[in-house]
Amino acid sequence: MTDVPPTPPTHSEALAAALAAQDVVAVAYALRNDYIIVPQLVIDGEGEQVRVFGREGSDKRMLLLFSSAANYKLMLPDDPDLRVMVCDGQWLREFLTVHASTVEMVFFDIAGPHVMQAAPADLLKALGPLEPGPDAAAA
């Protein structure tokens, strides 16, 4: 018998409950300890990338995060090829750190049912310091 990896979750009960309660502390806890659903694009020749959104005429971007893949579909119900990545708080911390000059706002479940937004700097504070990577011990 071969081991079959579990199917990645596409719903975070912790994040959904925190958003429903509009509880900033619970959202921070969910981001640190559970999963986040992140929109993804597949671009020919460049592979998979995080899908970010921007206003026309601006070079700033918004990162949209979701408590479930179903809530992402609420935002773009007619898109036949919605893809998501299942990420964690460490990934979010790294992404916001790398893209600090571009991402101006982060929205959670923007199509509902319980929308919240946060500035990237506030999320970085809530997520805490970066954890050292596996190469840090060798340095």
C-alpha positions as CSV (number, residue, x, y, z in Angstrom):
1,M,0.0,0.0,0.0
2,T,1.4,3.4,-0.9
3,D,0.9,6.5,1.2
4,V,-1.4,9.0,-0.5
5,P,-0.8,12.6,0.6
6,P,-3.9,14.2,2.1
7,T,-5.8,16.6,0.0
8,P,-4.8,20.1,0.9
9,P,-7.6,22.0,2.7
10,T,-9.4,24.6,0.8
11,H,-11.3,26.0,3.8
12,S,-10.0,27.5,7.1
13,E,-12.7,27.2,9.8
14,A,-10.5,29.3,12.1
15,L,-10.2,32.2,9.6
16,A,-13.9,32.0,8.6
17,A,-14.9,32.2,12.3
18,A,-12.5,35.1,13.0
19,L,-13.8,37.0,10.0
20,A,-17.4,36.4,11.0
21,A,-16.7,37.7,14.5
22,Q,-14.7,40.7,13.0
23,D,-12.1,39.7,15.7
24,V,-8.7,41.1,14.7
25,V,-6.9,39.0,17.4
26,A,-8.6,35.8,16.2
27,V,-7.7,36.7,12.6
28,A,-4.1,37.1,13.5
29,Y,-4.2,33.8,15.4
30,A,-5.8,32.0,12.4
31,L,-3.1,33.5,10.1
32,R,-0.3,32.2,12.3
33,N,-1.8,28.8,12.9
34,D,-4.0,27.7,10.0
35,Y,-4.3,28.0,6.3
36,I,-5.0,30.9,3.9
37,I,-6.5,30.5,0.4
38,V,-4.5,32.6,-2.1
39,P,-5.6,33.2,-5.7
40,Q,-3.2,31.9,-8.3
41,L,-2.5,32.6,-11.9
42,V,-0.6,30.3,-14.3
43,I,1.3,32.5,-16.8
44,D,2.8,30.9,-19.9
45,G,6.5,30.8,-19.6
46,E,6.5,32.1,-16.0
47,G,4.7,29.3,-14.2
48,E,2.5,29.8,-11.2
49,Q,2.2,33.1,-9.5
50,V,0.1,34.8,-6.8
51,R,-2.8,36.7,-8.4
52,V,-2.8,40.3,-7.2
53,F,-5.3,43.0,-8.1
54,G,-4.7,46.7,-8.8
55,R,-6.5,49.8,-9.6
56,E,-6.3,51.2,-13.1
57,G,-3.5,53.8,-13.3
58,S,-1.7,52.6,-10.1
59,D,1.4,50.5,-9.7
60,K,0.2,49.5,-6.2
61,R,-1.5,46.2,-5.7
62,M,-4.0,44.6,-3.4
63,L,-3.5,41.1,-2.1
64,L,-6.8,39.2,-1.7
65,L,-6.9,36.3,0.7
66,F,-9.8,34.0,1.4
67,S,-11.0,31.7,4.1
68,S,-12.2,29.3,1.5
69,A,-11.9,28.6,-2.2
70,A,-15.7,28.9,-2.4
71,N,-15.5,32.5,-1.1
72,Y,-12.9,33.2,-3.9
73,K,-15.4,31.9,-6.4
74,L,-18.0,34.3,-5.1
75,M,-15.8,37.1,-6.3
76,L,-15.4,35.8,-9.8
77,P,-18.3,33.5,-10.4
78,D,-18.0,33.4,-14.2
79,D,-14.3,32.6,-14.3
80,P,-14.0,28.9,-15.4
81,D,-10.4,28.4,-14.3
82,L,-10.0,29.7,-10.7
83,R,-6.9,28.3,-9.1
84,V,-5.8,28.7,-5.6
85,M,-2.8,28.0,-3.4
86,V,-3.1,26.8,0.2
87,C,-0.6,28.8,2.2
88,D,0.3,29.5,5.8
89,G,1.4,32.4,8.0
90,Q,5.1,31.9,7.2
91,W,4.3,32.1,3.5
92,L,2.3,35.3,4.0
93,R,5.0,36.9,6.1
94,E,7.6,36.2,3.4
95,F,5.3,37.4,0.6
96,L,4.5,40.7,2.4
97,T,8.2,41.2,3.2
98,V,9.3,40.7,-0.4
99,H,6.5,42.8,-1.9
100,A,6.3,45.5,0.8
101,S,6.8,48.3,-1.8
102,T,4.0,47.0,-4.0
103,V,1.2,45.7,-1.9
104,E,-0.7,48.6,-0.4
105,M,-3.6,46.6,1.2
106,V,-4.7,43.1,2.1
107,F,-8.4,42.1,1.9
108,F,-10.0,39.0,3.4
109,D,-13.0,37.4,1.7
110,I,-13.6,40.6,-0.3
111,A,-16.8,39.2,-1.9
112,G,-18.2,38.3,1.5
113,P,-19.7,37.1,3.6
114,H,-17.4,38.9,6.2
115,V,-15.0,41.3,4.6
116,M,-12.0,42.6,6.5
117,Q,-8.9,44.6,5.4
118,A,-5.5,45.2,6.9
119,A,-2.4,47.2,6.0
120,P,0.5,44.9,5.2
121,A,2.6,46.5,8.0
122,D,-0.1,45.6,10.5
123,L,-0.2,42.0,9.3
124,L,3.5,41.7,9.5
125,K,3.4,42.8,13.1
126,A,0.6,40.3,13.8
127,L,2.5,37.5,12.2
128,G,5.6,38.2,14.2
129,P,9.3,37.8,13.1
130,L,10.4,35.6,10.3
131,E,11.4,32.1,11.4
132,P,15.0,31.2,10.4
133,G,15.2,29.0,7.4
134,P,17.0,25.6,7.3
135,D,20.2,27.3,6.1
136,A,20.3,29.6,9.1
137,A,21.8,27.0,11.4
138,A,24.6,26.3,8.9
139,A,25.6,30.0,8.8
